[in-house]
Amino acid sequence: MATTLDPKQIVSFEELLMSQVVQQEALTRLLIEKGIFAKDEFMGMVKLVDHEMRSKPGRAGFADLIYLDHRTRAQLWGKRP
């Protein structure tokens, strides 16, 4: 039996994706600021995981979109920095 969803609780794919991007960015910044790992270590791991994911059939990597500065993110999302 299907559950009826409250229209007020439904979000668009863009809103869901943006929420995930914001949370990922915040977590990454906190871990780097606290010295848990360095930015270059993070970027190295992003590239490694990206490569691994691209190697799997039907998967696309997103290393170029991770940890963007605010101006680049603004350009991608169509907003001013």
PyRosetta script that sets phi, psi and omega in degrees:
from pyrosetta import init, pose_from_sequence

init()
pose = pose_from_sequence("MATTLDPKQIVSFEELLMSQVVQQEALTRLLIEKGIFAKDEFMGMVKLVDHEMRSKPGRAGFADLIYLDHRTRAQLWGKRP")
pose.set_psi(1, 130.6)
pose.set_omega(1, -178.5)
pose.set_phi(2, -77.8)
pose.set_psi(2, 144.3)
pose.set_omega(2, 177.4)
pose.set_phi(3, -94.3)
pose.set_psi(3, 132.2)
pose.set_omega(3, 177.3)
pose.set_phi(4, -76.8)
pose.set_psi(4, 129.9)
pose.set_omega(4, -179.9)
pose.set_phi(5, -94.2)
pose.set_psi(5, 143.2)
pose.set_omega(5, 175.7)
pose.set_phi(6, -76.6)
pose.set_psi(6, 120.7)
pose.set_omega(6, -179.0)
pose.set_phi(7, -55.5)
pose.set_psi(7, -26.4)
pose.set_omega(7, 178.7)
pose.set_phi(8, -70.5)
pose.set_psi(8, -20.2)
pose.set_omega(8, -177.8)
pose.set_phi(9, -97.6)
pose.set_psi(9, -3.4)
pose.set_omega(9, -179.3)
pose.set_phi(10, -88.3)
pose.set_psi(10, 131.2)
pose.set_omega(10, 178.0)
pose.set_phi(11, -118.2)
pose.set_psi(11, 157.8)
pose.set_omega(11, 179.0)
pose.set_phi(12, -75.6)
pose.set_psi(12, 162.7)
pose.set_omega(12, 176.7)
pose.set_phi(13, -58.9)
pose.set_psi(13, -40.2)
pose.set_omega(13, 179.9)
pose.set_phi(14, -61.8)
pose.set_psi(14, -43.3)
pose.set_omega(14, 178.6)
pose.set_phi(15, -63.9)
pose.set_psi(15, -41.6)
pose.set_omega(15, 178.9)
pose.set_phi(16, -64.9)
pose.set_psi(16, -46.0)
pose.set_omega(16, 178.9)
pose.set_phi(17, -62.6)
pose.set_psi(17, -44.4)
pose.set_omega(17, -179.7)
pose.set_phi(18, -63.5)
pose.set_psi(18, -38.4)
pose.set_omega(18, 177.1)
pose.set_phi(19, -60.1)
pose.set_psi(19, -44.0)
pose.set_omega(19, 178.9)
pose.set_phi(20, -65.2)
pose.set_psi(20, -40.6)
pose.set_omega(20, 179.0)
pose.set_phi(21, -62.7)
pose.set_psi(21, -44.9)
pose.set_omega(21, -179.4)
pose.set_phi(22, -63.5)
pose.set_psi(22, -45.2)
pose.set_omega(22, 179.9)
pose.set_phi(23, -64.3)
pose.set_psi(23, -42.7)
pose.set_omega(23, 178.7)
pose.set_phi(24, -62.3)
pose.set_psi(24, -44.1)
pose.set_omega(24, -179.8)
pose.set_phi(25, -62.8)
pose.set_psi(25, -45.6)
pose.set_omega(25, -179.7)
pose.set_phi(26, -62.3)
pose.set_psi(26, -45.6)
pose.set_omega(26, 179.5)
pose.set_phi(27, -62.8)
pose.set_psi(27, -44.6)
pose.set_omega(27, 179.5)
pose.set_phi(28, -61.2)
pose.set_psi(28, -46.9)
pose.set_omega(28, 179.9)
pose.set_phi(29, -61.2)
pose.set_psi(29, -43.7)
pose.set_omega(29, 178.9)
pose.set_phi(30, -60.1)
pose.set_psi(30, -45.7)
pose.set_omega(30, -178.8)
pose.set_phi(31, -64.9)
pose.set_psi(31, -38.0)
pose.set_omega(31, 177.7)
pose.set_phi(32, -70.2)
pose.set_psi(32, -45.9)
pose.set_omega(32, -179.8)
pose.set_phi(33, -61.2)
pose.set_psi(33, -35.3)
pose.set_omega(33, -179.3)
pose.set_phi(34, -82.8)
pose.set_psi(34, -2.2)
pose.set_omega(34, 177.1)
pose.set_phi(35, 77.5)
pose.set_psi(35, 17.8)
pose.set_omega(35, 178.1)
pose.set_phi(36, -65.1)
pose.set_psi(36, -39.6)
pose.set_omega(36, 170.6)
pose.set_phi(37, -153.2)
pose.set_psi(37, 161.6)
pose.set_omega(37, -179.5)
pose.set_phi(38, -88.2)
pose.set_psi(38, 158.5)
pose.set_omega(38, -179.5)
pose.set_phi(39, -59.1)
pose.set_psi(39, -40.4)
pose.set_omega(39, -179.4)
pose.set_phi(40, -67.4)
pose.set_psi(40, -33.0)
pose.set_omega(40, 175.3)
pose.set_phi(41, -65.5)
pose.set_psi(41, -42.8)
pose.set_omega(41, 179.1)
pose.set_phi(42, -61.1)
pose.set_psi(42, -48.4)
pose.set_omega(42, -178.8)
pose.set_phi(43, -63.1)
pose.set_psi(43, -37.0)
pose.set_omega(43, 176.4)
pose.set_phi(44, -61.6)
pose.set_psi(44, -42.3)
pose.set_omega(44, 179.3)
pose.set_phi(45, -68.7)
pose.set_psi(45, -38.3)
pose.set_omega(45, 177.5)
pose.set_phi(46, -59.6)
pose.set_psi(46, -45.6)
pose.set_omega(46, -179.9)
pose.set_phi(47, -64.4)
pose.set_psi(47, -39.8)
pose.set_omega(47, 178.4)
pose.set_phi(48, -63.0)
pose.set_psi(48, -49.5)
pose.set_omega(48, -179.8)
pose.set_phi(49, -63.9)
pose.set_psi(49, -40.4)
pose.set_omega(49, 177.3)
pose.set_phi(50, -58.0)
pose.set_psi(50, -46.8)
pose.set_omega(50, 179.1)
pose.set_phi(51, -60.8)
pose.set_psi(51, -44.7)
pose.set_omega(51, 179.4)
pose.set_phi(52, -61.2)
pose.set_psi(52, -42.5)
pose.set_omega(52, -178.4)
pose.set_phi(53, -70.3)
pose.set_psi(53, -37.3)
pose.set_omega(53, 177.9)
pose.set_phi(54, -67.0)
pose.set_psi(54, -27.5)
pose.set_omega(54, -178.8)
pose.set_phi(55, -72.0)
pose.set_psi(55, -21.1)
pose.set_omega(55, 179.8)
pose.set_phi(56, -83.3)
pose.set_psi(56, 135.8)
pose.set_omega(56, 179.9)
pose.set_phi(57, -57.2)
pose.set_psi(57, 136.4)
pose.set_omega(57, 176.4)
pose.set_phi(58, 78.8)
pose.set_psi(58, 5.8)
pose.set_omega(58, -179.0)
pose.set_phi(59, -108.7)
pose.set_psi(59, 144.3)
pose.set_omega(59, 174.8)
pose.set_phi(60, -117.3)
pose.set_psi(60, 144.4)
pose.set_omega(60, 178.5)
pose.set_phi(61, -95.1)
pose.set_psi(61, 158.5)
pose.set_omega(61, -176.9)
pose.set_phi(62, -132.7)
pose.set_psi(62, 27.2)
pose.set_omega(62, -176.7)
pose.set_phi(63, -57.5)
pose.set_psi(63, -32.7)
pose.set_omega(63, -178.2)
pose.set_phi(64, -71.9)
pose.set_psi(64, -15.5)
pose.set_omega(64, -177.8)
pose.set_phi(65, -100.0)
pose.set_psi(65, -7.5)
pose.set_omega(65, -175.6)
pose.set_phi(66, -88.6)
pose.set_psi(66, 142.6)
pose.set_omega(66, 176.7)
pose.set_phi(67, 56.1)
pose.set_psi(67, 52.0)
pose.set_omega(67, 178.8)
pose.set_phi(68, -85.6)
pose.set_psi(68, 150.7)
pose.set_omega(68, 174.6)
pose.set_phi(69, -73.4)
pose.set_psi(69, 165.9)
pose.set_omega(69, -172.3)
pose.set_phi(70, -63.5)
pose.set_psi(70, -31.5)
pose.set_omega(70, 179.4)
pose.set_phi(71, -69.1)
pose.set_psi(71, -41.5)
pose.set_omega(71, 178.6)
pose.set_phi(72, -65.1)
pose.set_psi(72, -44.3)
pose.set_omega(72, 178.0)
pose.set_phi(73, -60.3)
pose.set_psi(73, -41.1)
pose.set_omega(73, -179.1)
pose.set_phi(74, -62.7)
pose.set_psi(74, -40.7)
pose.set_omega(74, 178.7)
pose.set_phi(75, -64.6)
pose.set_psi(75, -42.4)
pose.set_omega(75, -179.6)
pose.set_phi(76, -65.5)
pose.set_psi(76, -37.3)
pose.set_omega(76, -175.9)
pose.set_phi(77, -95.4)
pose.set_psi(77, 3.5)
pose.set_omega(77, 175.6)
pose.set_phi(78, 72.6)
pose.set_psi(78, 29.1)
pose.set_omega(78, 179.3)
pose.set_phi(79, -123.0)
pose.set_psi(79, 157.7)
pose.set_omega(79, 177.1)
pose.set_phi(80, -78.0)
pose.set_psi(80, 143.2)
pose.set_omega(80, 178.4)
pose.set_phi(81, -67.6)
pose.dump_pdb("model.pdb")
